[in-house]
Amino acid sequence: MIRRAILVLAMIAAAVASAGSPAAADSSTPGAYAVGYVDASVSASGRSFSARIYYPAATAGQNAAVAAGRFPAIAFGHGFLQSVSKYYSTMQHLASWGFVVAAPTSQGSLFPSHSAFADDLNAQLTWLVAQDATAGSRFNAHIVTTRLGLSGHSMGGGASVLAASRNPAVTTVANLAAAETNPSAATAAASVRVPMMLVAGQKDGTAPIASHQRPIYTAKPAPKQLRTIVGGFHCGFIDSSSAFCDSGTITRAVQLQITRRVLTDWFRYYLAGDATAYDAVWGPGATGDPQVVFEGVA
């Protein structure tokens, strides 16, 4: 009887402990913050351009006050001939999870400079860091200046690799369908020591994995990941179709949901220091994901 009572008590204790354990957050859905945005004129490191910036806000909307606290910052590079508006939903999603995400509008011409775009991404981060200490700035005392990320799509993804190779202040890189650039993103990747994740589309007909993301991944020292969305396509990373777009075997809506989940988990782990995201980044949640083929070296 005593032994049975002890067993019952042990089962109750285990159940209570299990109930008290935090459940893994679903990063494919919006986070807890309202999202504000502002169109800003950026001037830093000898570079000047306009940018759209999304951030955690006290209330949703344009020019809203920033939410209480400090937040990691991410510079996001648009694709070739793509407006930054094509990425608003992904930027908004990241902001709802507690990140300040800024997208320079520069290098949108038919003949962009990939090297200059990389410098613009780094200047964007430099500007946000400076804003944290600028009295009267919207972002005064709101940026975690030691937690800086780079991201981007296609040309902007390749530029994010170039930028990381030039900026020792960067904490991590996670990009989408990164394209080879001039100068070479694959060559630059060899000198990037911070964690990097390359998200690819299995059916990408514009920047195929074999000739774009794979060489970058191969050259990059660990820690690194190549996460391939099953059935994903190049234009599946943008909010709406445009000229010369490819197609995949999943819908844009599904691909964007997967993209937001994978990106958010990565930045939660590496920028926000959220240990609960480990499973989704390196554990069974990542390696056993039926929607995303996992390759990685920690």
Secondary structure, DSSP 8 states (H G I E B T S, - for coil): -HHHHHHHHHHHHHHHHHHHS-----TTS--SSEEEEEEEEEEETTEEEEEEEEEEESSSEET--B-SS-EEEEEEE--TT--GGGGHHHHHHHHHTT-EEEEE----SSS--HHHHHHHHHHHHHHHHHHHT-TT-TTTT-EEEEEEEEEEBTHHHHHHHHHHHH-TT--EEEEES----SS-HHHHHTT--S-EEEEEETT-SSS-GGGTHHHHHHHS-SSEEEEEETT--GGGGSSS--TT----SS-HHHHHHHHHHHHHHHHHHHTS--GGGHHHHTSHHHHT-TTEEEEEE-
